[in-house]
Amino acid sequence: MGAHLHQHQSEFKYHLNWVDIDKDPELKRIYDVDVPVVRYKGEVIFYHFFDEEQLRLSFANGPS
């Protein structure tokens, strides 16, 4: 998933912040087996697999 996210960075101008949920008990409780997780503006936009359509929708319709 990381490679796909890096591929779209120049188009959408976002910063990636990698977080190890095993080092944060609250994140581990919330996401546990639902990793990787991609969030944008505090909202989860997809779990497990990269979804280009959802990424594009999130940036097109998301808050600015």
C-alpha positions as CSV (number, residue, x, y, z in Angstrom):
1,M,0.0,0.0,0.0
2,G,2.9,2.4,0.8
3,A,4.1,2.3,-2.8
4,H,0.6,3.3,-4.1
5,L,0.3,6.1,-1.6
6,H,3.7,7.5,-2.5
7,Q,2.7,7.3,-6.2
8,H,-0.2,9.7,-5.6
9,Q,1.6,12.2,-3.3
10,S,2.6,14.6,-6.0
11,E,-0.9,14.8,-7.4
12,F,-2.7,15.3,-4.1
13,K,0.1,17.0,-2.1
14,Y,-0.3,15.0,1.1
15,H,2.1,14.0,3.9
16,L,2.3,10.4,5.0
17,N,2.6,9.7,8.7
18,W,3.4,6.1,9.5
19,V,2.2,4.9,12.9
20,D,3.0,1.6,14.6
21,I,-0.3,0.8,16.3
22,D,1.5,-1.8,18.5
23,K,3.1,1.1,20.3
24,D,-0.2,2.8,21.1
25,P,-2.7,0.8,23.1
26,E,-5.6,3.0,22.0
27,L,-4.9,2.6,18.3
28,K,-4.3,-1.1,18.8
29,R,-7.7,-1.4,20.5
30,I,-9.4,0.6,17.7
31,Y,-7.8,-1.0,14.6
32,D,-6.2,-4.3,15.8
33,V,-6.6,-6.5,12.7
34,D,-7.8,-3.7,10.4
35,V,-4.3,-2.6,9.3
36,P,-3.1,-1.0,7.3
37,V,-5.4,2.0,7.8
38,V,-5.4,5.2,5.8
39,R,-6.9,8.3,7.3
40,Y,-7.4,11.7,5.8
41,K,-8.5,14.7,7.9
42,G,-9.2,12.4,10.8
43,E,-11.5,10.1,8.8
44,V,-10.6,6.5,7.8
45,I,-10.8,6.3,4.0
46,F,-9.9,2.7,3.6
47,Y,-8.5,-0.4,5.4
48,H,-6.4,-3.4,4.4
49,F,-6.0,-2.5,0.7
50,F,-5.3,0.6,-1.4
51,D,-8.4,2.0,-3.1
52,E,-7.5,4.6,-5.7
53,E,-11.2,5.4,-6.3
54,Q,-11.8,6.1,-2.6
55,L,-8.6,8.2,-2.4
56,R,-9.7,10.3,-5.3
57,L,-13.2,10.7,-3.8
58,S,-11.8,11.7,-0.4
59,F,-9.7,14.4,-1.9
60,A,-12.4,15.6,-4.3
61,N,-15.2,15.7,-1.6
62,G,-13.2,16.0,1.6
63,P,-13.0,19.1,3.7
64,S,-10.4,21.6,2.8
